[in-house]
Amino acid sequence: MALDMGGHQTDSIRIVIFDDQPFILLGIEQVLSTEPNFSIQASCTDGARCLEAVGRSRPDIVILDPSLPNSAGWSLLENLAENEPATKIVILTRSLTETELLQAMRLGVRGVMLKQMAPSLLVQCLRKVYAGELWHEKTSFGLAFDMMLRRERRQKTVADILTPREIELARLVATGYDTCKIAAQLKIAPGTVKVHLHRIYIKLGIRSRVELTNFVRDNGLS
């Protein structure tokens, strides 16, 4: 636990960092060490060790650079998206192509930051993502992010937007299954069902099971 300005206890934001450059890891650690409520669980230069750290410490947020050599960053990102849906992901990189940004959106990335941006923006990004919001630095990514999200909803097929597990879960919702029944059917925890549903709602721009049921019906998924 950490203390706020009034001396009250507040939850720490647990962080795991992955980058192949030790000086980048050190820089992030130094920035966050001066801020209240951040707790760095691990700093990793190796994807396998990062996965171990995430499994062990169950962080709130993983900061990673997907554009590392040999696709190590993207492999890690895909693994986390599939197996650790409760962990929020923030990308910290030097650049992203439009295709890469779209892929990050599909994988449920909650924040995108450039390494050349001010450190204070990273702190703001992490706090917003922890609070359940999306972060994309407006001058660099905002317009592209919004345009691609709209295009994703209009032009891409359902399989491009939702993962196979999310489609399966959406079908169960449309059949009238409640959270516990879905959890039993998919052999996952009820809390994980809720996390998947939240991500589906964000991707589709909807807010309720009724809207999701209509989406399943309208797109021939039932």
N, C-alpha and C positions, 0 to 999 in steps of 0.2 A: 504493500500500500504506500501511497505518497501523500503529502500534505499540500492542500491548496493555500492560497494567500491568507485565508482566514484561520488556518491551522486545522482544518477539517480533513479527515481521511478521504482520499479519492482513489479510484482504481488506477493501477498502473497500466499503461499501454505496452503490452509485451511485443517485442520486435525481434525478428530474425533477419539478418542481412546476408545477401549472396552477391559476390562480385569477384572476378578473378584478379583484381588489382588490390593488394593489401592497403595501399595508400588511400584508395577510395573508401574502403571499410573503415580505416582510421578516421578519415574526414567525417564520415557519417556519425561515427561514435562520438567524436568531439562535439559535433553540432548538437546531438541529442542529449549529451551529458550535461549541457548547460540549461536544459529545459526541464520543467517539472513533469512528473507522471510518466516518463518514458523508462522502460526497463529492457535493455538489450539482452536477449537470451543467448544469442550466438551470432558470430560473424564468420562466414564460411567462404572459402575460395574454391570449394569442391562441391559439386551438386549432390553427391551421395551423402556427404556429411551434412549438407543443408537439410536434406530429407530426414535424416536421423534427428537433427535438432528440432525440426518441426514436429515430428512424431513424439519426441520426448517432452518438449516444453509447451506444445499447443499454443503458439503465439497468436496474437490478434492480427498482426500484419507481417507479411514477408515483403521486404524490399529486394528487388532483383533486377539485373540487367539481362534481358533476353538475347541481346545481340553479342553474345560471347562466342569464341571460336568453337567450331565443330557442333554448332546448334545446341550447346550445353544448356544455355539459358532457356531456350524454347522448350527443350525436353523437360526441364525442371518445371517450367510454367504449366505445361500440359499435365504433368504428373500431379502437381498441387491442385489444379482445377478439378481433376477427376477424383482424387483421393482425400483432399483436405478442403471440402467446400466451405467449411466454416471460417477458414483463414482468408482474410482479405489480402489482395495482392496489389502492390504499388510498383510500377516500372520506373526505374531510374536509369536513363541511358543517354548516349550522346545524340542519337537520332533514331527516327523510326520512319519507314516508308508508309505510304497509305495502306498498302496490303498488310504490313505488319501491325499497324494500328487497328485495322479491321479484325485481324486475327486475335489481337489482345482483347478486343471487345467481346468477341465470341467466347473467349475463355473466361470472361467474367472479371477482368482486371478492373479495379476500382479507382486507380489513380495513375496518371502518366506525368512524369517529370523529366526534364532535361538536366544533365549533369552541370551544364553551364549556367543554370539559373541560380538565383540567390538562395543561400541555405535557409533563410527564413521561410521561403515558399515551401520547402520540403516539410518543415514543421507544420505549417498550415495544412498542407496536403494530408499528412498523417492524422492530424486531429479530425479533419473532415471525414476521411475514410473511416476512421474508428467510430465516428458518430453515425455511420451508415450512409454517408453522402458519396457522390462521385466527385472526382477532382480531375480537371484538365485545365492546364494553364491557358487562359483564354487567348492571349496574344499569339501563342504558338500552335495550340491544338484545338482551341474551342470551336472555331468555325468548321474545321475539317471533321472533328469528332461528331458534331451535331448533324452535319450533312451526311456523313456516312451512316449514322444511326438511322436517319430517316430513309436513306436509300436501302439500308439493310432490311427495314421493315417492308418496303415497297417491292423490292426486286428479288431478294434472295429467297430461296426455298426454305421451308421449315427446317430441313436437315442442316442448312447452313447456319441457322440462328440458334437452334437448340441442340444439345448433345443427345445421343441415343438414350441415356438415362433420363434426361429431362423430358424427352418425348414420351417415354414409357410412363413416367410419373404423371404427366399431363393427361394421358389416356385414362389412368386410374382415377384421377380427379373427376374427369368427365363421366365416369361410370357411377359416381356418387360415393366412392370410397372416402372415409375420413382419414385423418392423419395416422391414427394407430393401425388401421387396416392397410394403408399404403406401406407403412413401415414393416409390417409383418410380411406383406407380399414381396417387397424388395429386399427383405432381410437387412434393414438398416434401422438406425435409431429414429424415433419420432422427431427429435431435434434436427437431425440431418434432413428429414423430409421438409421441415419448415425452411431450412436454409436453401434447399433446392427450389422450393416454391418462390421464395423471395427473389432468387436470381432469375427465375422464369418470368416473374412479374416485371422485373427491370428490363429484361431483354425485349419483352413484347410490349412494354408500355401499358400494362394493365394493372388493376388493383385488387381483383377479387377472383374467387373460384368460379363465379358465374361468368365473368368475362373470359376466363381460361376455358371453361366448358364450351362457350360459343366459338372461341378460336379453334378448338379441336374439331368441332362440328363443321365450321366454315372451311377448314383446310383439309377435310377428308381424313382426319387422323383416327376417327372413332371406328 
